[in-house]
């Protein structure tokens, strides 16, 4: 199944890839340093979870970069209605306690 992309989509994907690459450099360097500094017998266990956490940071930053690309501006003005200060206190509806 082939998908045709518009030039705008291709440009957006290229920009996103560049943003992810710039975010990834620091994380990948840190992971490489952790792995190279770790003796073979300690690669798994606690060190493994540290590496996984760093890689998940990369995934999180990738999603954040994608979300940042979204157009969030709206042409509708903000509502002029006041916001509620606090909810009114609740009143007991039962005539006696059980």
Secondary structure, 3 states (H helix, E strand, C coil): CCCCCCHHHHHHHHHHHHHHHHHHHHHHHHHHHHHHHCCHHHCCCHHHHHHHHHHHHHHHHHHHHHHHHCCCCCCCCCCCCCCCCCCCCCCCCCCCCC
